[in-house]
Amino acid sequence: MNDELRVFRATVRRFVQEKLVPHQARWRQQHHPDAEAWTEAGGIDILLTDMPEEYGGGGGTFAHATVVLEELAQAGVHFGSGIQSVVAHYILAYGSEEQKRGWIPRMACGELVGAIAMSEPAAGSDLLGIKTTARRDGDHYVINGSKTFISNGLHAGIICLAVKTDAKAAGPKGVSLLMFEVKNLPGYQVGRPLEKVGMNGQDTCELFFDDVHVPASSLLGPAEGKGFSQMMEQLPYERLMIGVTAVATAEQAVTITSRYVKERMAFGKPLIDFQNARFKLAECKTEAHIGRVFLDNCIQRFIAGELDPVTAAMAKYWLTECQGRIVDACVQLHGGYGYMMEYPIARMWVDSRAQRVYGGANEIMKELIGWAI
């Protein structure tokens, strides 16, 4: 942290509290944010904070992206700005100069919402198992298949789509990524937002492709068959983002629970006067602090270009498991009120569970770590 980041944090916090928090109950009920929220966020330059200024981004580092993720997590707001940044980084890494200049500025201002479509009904963490195909037909690809659990799917104007361009190729060689806009695209259909256990303020949808024609120039990278390696290169960025949210959520859980046990009376004295409450919070605070130190080290290494995929997997795995333990312990300390959705800790509890699943299930993270031993 430095003074510039502190000023930026104040701007982000003010926006989140004034423009996003007041709408959360309605967003959870309708299962998606308002479309206007994207352009409002883009208007104060908090969508693509770590993208180069020459492409319309904020010109910052992952530290700036961290500030945005932390403020959203601490406020209990689920807004797909992280996914927006992930999609933009795919364009930055593999897109043509024309694609970078045509898409990234529009994403930065919120005009174009991005979604990344990897998971399918029969293929989640197993990305090699995808069935959606893209057949080359002259100067177009013809796409058929479906995707599920797609964040930002409802408002998405641009999709990063994982497809099989060679159904006969074994392993990763047949997987490619296509990037294209979807407005008024024949054969493309978005399902209604899925009914999730938590994170209901953020839309998660199914996407359907029925003979969808996109230009051959939609292919990301110099040739077909590069999609799997591209995803493996970019997933550490997404997993580090998940780790940021995990630590920020755990810290916020400790903060609000500490306040609660000092105010809640039982048997004539505050809960904090009971050794169990003090010891549990001591454990939670210690774990959250360890997580913060590990996360900060990962962020520093990422900014320096030194964060390897195995360490990113460790961060995603351990920090989200830590988040789950801390939030669950804090629910217990709230007693019955911890199970009431009007209390932030209850919403935090149901929202936290998905952290151990998306971005690669934690069991897959253990496999990645185990292979490196």
C-alpha positions in Angstrom: 0.0 0.0 0.0 1.0 3.6 -0.6 -0.6 7.0 -0.7 -1.8 6.7 -4.3 -3.5 3.3 -3.5 -5.1 4.7 -0.3 -6.6 7.6 -2.3 -7.8 5.1 -4.9 -9.3 2.9 -2.2 -11.3 5.8 -0.8 -12.8 6.4 -4.3 -13.7 2.8 -4.7 -15.2 2.5 -1.2 -17.3 5.6 -1.8 -18.6 4.2 -5.1 -19.3 0.8 -3.7 -21.2 2.2 -0.6 -23.2 4.8 -2.5 -23.9 3.1 -5.9 -23.8 -0.7 -5.2 -24.6 -1.5 -1.6 -28.1 0.2 -1.6 -29.2 -2.1 -4.5 -28.0 -5.4 -3.1 -31.3 -6.7 -1.7 -33.0 -6.1 -5.1 -30.0 -7.6 -7.0 -30.2 -10.7 -4.9 -33.9 -11.0 -5.6 -33.6 -10.5 -9.4 -30.4 -12.6 -9.5 -28.4 -10.0 -11.4 -27.0 -6.5 -11.1 -28.5 -3.6 -13.0 -27.0 -3.0 -16.4 -26.4 0.6 -15.5 -23.9 -0.4 -12.8 -21.4 -1.4 -15.4 -21.2 2.0 -17.1 -21.3 3.7 -13.6 -18.3 1.7 -12.6 -16.5 2.4 -15.9 -17.2 6.1 -15.4 -14.8 6.2 -12.4 -12.2 3.9 -13.9 -12.5 0.9 -11.6 -13.2 -1.9 -14.1 -9.8 -2.5 -15.7 -7.5 -0.9 -13.2 -4.4 -3.0 -14.1 -4.7 -2.7 -17.9 -2.4 -0.4 -19.9 -3.6 3.2 -20.4 -2.9 3.0 -24.1 -5.9 0.6 -24.3 -8.1 2.6 -22.1 -7.2 0.8 -18.8 -6.2 2.3 -15.5 -2.5 1.8 -16.0 -2.1 0.4 -12.6 -0.9 -3.0 -11.3 -2.6 -6.0 -9.6 -2.5 -4.0 -6.4 -5.1 -1.7 -7.9 -7.3 -4.7 -8.9 -6.8 -6.0 -5.3 -8.2 -2.8 -3.9 -11.4 -3.1 -5.9 -11.8 -6.8 -5.0 -11.3 -6.1 -1.3 -13.8 -3.3 -1.2 -16.4 -5.4 -3.0 -15.8 -8.4 -0.7 -15.9 -6.3 2.5 -19.2 -4.7 1.5 -20.7 -8.1 0.5 -21.2 -7.0 -3.1 -21.0 -9.6 -5.9 -20.3 -7.7 -9.0 -18.5 -9.3 -11.9 -15.7 -6.8 -12.3 -13.2 -9.6 -11.6 -14.4 -11.6 -14.6 -14.3 -8.4 -16.7 -10.7 -8.1 -15.9 -10.0 -11.8 -16.6 -11.5 -11.5 -20.1 -9.6 -8.3 -20.8 -6.3 -10.0 -19.9 -7.0 -12.8 -22.4 -7.4 -10.1 -25.1 -4.3 -8.3 -23.9 -2.2 -11.5 -24.0 -3.4 -13.2 -27.2 -5.5 -10.7 -29.1 -4.5 -8.8 -32.2 -3.7 -5.1 -32.0 -7.1 -4.4 -33.7 -8.9 -6.5 -31.1 -7.1 -4.8 -28.2 -7.9 -1.3 -29.4 -11.5 -2.3 -30.4 -12.5 -4.2 -27.2 -10.5 -3.2 -24.2 -11.4 0.5 -24.1 -15.1 -0.4 -24.4 -14.7 -2.9 -21.5 -12.9 -0.3 -19.4 -15.8 2.1 -19.7 -18.5 -0.5 -19.0 -20.0 -0.4 -22.5 -19.0 -4.0 -23.1 -19.4 -6.6 -20.4 -17.2 -9.7 -20.7 -17.8 -13.3 -19.8 -15.5 -16.3 -20.0 -17.3 -19.6 -21.0 -15.3 -22.7 -20.1 -17.6 -25.0 -17.9 -20.2 -27.2 -19.5 -22.9 -29.5 -18.1 -20.5 -32.5 -18.3 -17.2 -30.6 -17.9 -16.3 -28.4 -15.0 -12.7 -28.5 -13.8 -12.0 -31.0 -16.5 -11.5 -28.5 -19.3 -10.2 -31.2 -21.7 -13.7 -32.8 -21.5 -15.6 -29.9 -23.2 -17.9 -30.8 -26.0 -18.8 -27.4 -27.6 -17.4 -27.4 -31.1 -16.3 -24.7 -33.6 -16.0 -26.0 -37.1 -14.1 -23.9 -39.6 -16.2 -23.0 -42.7 -14.5 -20.6 -45.0 -13.9 -17.4 -43.3 -16.1 -18.3 -40.3 -16.3 -20.7 -37.4 -19.7 -22.5 -36.8 -20.2 -23.1 -33.1 -22.5 -25.7 -31.5 -22.9 -26.6 -27.9 -23.7 -25.1 -24.5 -21.9 -23.7 -21.5 -23.1 -23.4 -17.8 -22.2 -21.5 -14.6 -21.2 -18.5 -16.7 -20.7 -15.4 -14.6 -21.8 -12.1 -16.3 -23.6 -14.2 -18.8 -26.8 -12.2 -18.7 -25.3 -8.8 -19.6 -22.3 -10.2 -21.6 -21.5 -8.4 -24.8 -18.3 -10.2 -25.5 -17.5 -13.9 -24.8 -14.2 -15.7 -24.4 -15.3 -19.2 -25.4 -13.5 -22.5 -25.0 -14.2 -24.9 -27.9 -13.0 -28.0 -29.6 -11.8 -27.0 -33.1 -10.4 -30.5 -33.7 -12.6 -33.2 -32.2 -10.2 -35.9 -33.3 -7.1 -34.4 -31.6 -6.1 -36.0 -28.4 -5.6 -34.1 -25.2 -5.2 -30.3 -25.3 -4.3 -30.1 -29.0 -7.9 -29.8 -30.1 -8.9 -27.0 -27.7 -9.0 -23.4 -28.9 -10.3 -20.0 -27.6 -12.7 -17.8 -29.6 -13.4 -14.2 -28.6 -16.4 -12.5 -30.2 -19.3 -10.0 -29.6 -22.7 -11.5 -29.1 -25.2 -8.7 -29.7 -27.8 -9.7 -32.2 -25.8 -12.9 -33.0 -28.1 -15.5 -34.7 -28.2 -18.8 -32.9 -26.8 -17.5 -29.6 -29.1 -17.7 -26.6 -28.8 -16.9 -22.9 -30.7 -18.9 -20.3 -32.3 -17.3 -17.3 -30.0 -16.6 -14.3 -29.5 -19.8 -12.4 -30.9 -20.2 -8.9 -27.8 -20.5 -6.7 -27.3 -21.1 -3.0 -25.4 -17.8 -2.6 -23.9 -14.9 -4.6 -27.4 -14.2 -5.9 -26.6 -10.6 -6.7 -24.3 -11.7 -9.5 -25.8 -13.3 -12.6 -24.8 -16.8 -13.5 -26.3 -18.3 -16.7 -26.3 -21.0 -19.2 -25.3 -20.1 -22.8 -26.5 -22.0 -25.9 -24.9 -22.0 -29.4 -26.9 -23.4 -32.3 -25.0 -23.0 -35.6 -23.5 -19.7 -34.4 -21.3 -18.1 -37.1 -18.4 -16.0 -36.0 -15.5 -14.6 -38.1 -12.4 -16.7 -38.3 -10.6 -13.7 -36.9 -12.3 -14.5 -33.6 -9.6 -17.2 -32.9 -7.3 -16.0 -30.0 -3.7 -16.6 -30.8 -1.7 -17.5 -34.0 -3.2 -21.0 -34.5 -5.8 -23.5 -33.4 -5.1 -25.8 -30.6 -3.5 -23.2 -28.3 -6.6 -22.8 -26.1 -5.7 -25.1 -23.3 -2.2 -23.7 -22.8 -3.7 -20.2 -22.9 -6.1 -21.0 -20.1 -3.4 -22.6 -18.0 -1.3 -19.4 -18.4 -4.2 -17.1 -17.4 -5.8 -19.2 -14.6 -3.2 -18.1 -12.0 -4.5 -14.5 -12.4 -8.1 -15.6 -11.7 -7.0 -17.8 -8.8 -5.1 -15.0 -7.2 -8.2 -12.8 -7.5 -10.2 -15.5 -5.7 -7.5 -15.5 -3.0 -7.9 -11.8 -2.5 -11.6 -12.1 -2.1 -11.1 -15.0 0.4 -8.8 -13.0 2.7 -10.9 -9.8 2.5 -14.0 -11.8 3.4 -12.3 -13.6 6.3 -11.0 -10.4 7.7 -14.5 -8.8 7.5 -16.0 -11.8 9.2 -13.7 -11.4 12.1 -14.4 -7.7 12.3 -18.1 -7.9 12.4 -18.1 -10.9 14.7 -15.7 -9.1 17.1 -18.2 -6.3 17.3 -21.1 -8.6 17.7 -19.7 -10.6 20.7 -18.9 -7.4 22.5 -22.5 -6.3 22.2 -24.4 -9.6 22.6 -25.2 -10.4 26.2 -25.5 -14.0 27.6 -25.9 -15.0 31.2 -25.5 -11.4 32.3 -22.3 -10.6 30.5 -21.0 -10.0 26.9 -20.1 -13.0 24.9 -16.5 -11.8 24.6 -16.1 -12.4 28.3 -16.5 -16.1 27.7 -13.2 -17.9 27.0 -14.6 -19.9 24.1 -15.6 -16.8 22.2 -12.2 -15.1 22.8 -10.3 -18.2 21.9 -12.3 -18.8 18.7 -11.8 -15.3 17.6 -8.1 -15.5 18.4 -7.8 -18.5 16.2 -9.8 -16.8 13.4 -7.8 -13.6 13.6 -4.5 -15.5 13.5 -5.5 -17.5 10.5 -6.7 -14.4 8.7 -3.4 -12.7 9.4 -1.4 -15.7 8.1 -3.6 -15.6 5.0 -2.9 -11.9 4.5 0.8 -12.3 4.8 0.8 -15.2 2.3 -1.5 -13.2 -0.1 0.6 -10.1 0.0 3.7 -12.2 -0.9 1.8 -13.7 -3.8 0.7 -10.3 -5.0 4.2 -9.0 -4.9 5.5 -12.0 -6.8 2.7 -11.6 -9.4 3.5 -7.9 -10.0 7.2 -8.9 -10.4 6.2 -11.6 -12.9 7.4 -14.4 -10.6 4.2 -16.1 -9.4 4.2 -19.6 -10.7 1.0 -21.7 -11.3 1.7 -24.0 -8.3 1.9 -21.2 -5.8 -1.2 -19.7 -7.3 -2.9 -23.0 -6.8 -1.7 -23.1 -3.2 -3.1 -19.6 -2.7 -6.5 -20.5 -4.2 -6.8 -23.7 -2.2 -5.5 -22.7 1.2 -7.0 -19.2 1.3 -10.5 -20.3 0.4 -10.4 -23.2 2.8 -9.3 -20.7 5.5 -12.1 -18.4 4.5 -14.6 -21.3 4.9 -13.3 -22.2 8.4 -13.3 -18.6 9.6 -16.7 -17.6 8.3 -18.3 -20.8 9.7 -16.8 -20.2 13.1 -18.1 -16.7 13.0 -21.6 -17.9 12.2 -21.5 -20.1 15.2 -20.5 -17.2 17.5 -23.6 -15.3 16.2 -25.8 -18.1 17.4 -29.3 -18.2 15.8 -28.8 -14.7 14.3 -25.9 -16.1 12.3 -28.5 -18.1 10.4 -30.7 -15.2 9.5 -30.1 -13.7 6.0 -30.7 -10.2 7.3 -27.3 -10.5 9.1 -24.2 -10.0 6.9 -22.5 -13.0 8.4 -25.2 -15.3 7.1 -25.0 -13.9 3.6 -21.2 -14.2 3.8 -21.5 -17.9 4.8 -23.6 -18.9 1.8 -21.6 -16.7 -0.6 -18.3 -18.2 0.6 -19.0 -21.8 -0.3 -18.5 -21.3 -4.1 -15.0 -20.1 -3.6 -13.8 -23.6 -3.1 -15.4 -24.7 -6.4 -15.0 -22.2 -9.1 -11.7 -21.2 -10.7 -10.8 -24.9 -10.5 -12.1 -27.0 -7.6 -9.8 -27.2 -4.6 -9.3 -30.9 -5.2 -7.8 -29.9 -8.6 -5.6 -27.4 -6.9 -4.2 -30.2 -4.7 -3.5 -32.3 -7.8 -1.5 -29.4 -9.3 0.5 -28.9 -6.1 1.0 -32.7 -5.8 2.3 -33.1 -9.3 5.0 -30.5 -8.5 6.3 -32.4 -5.4 
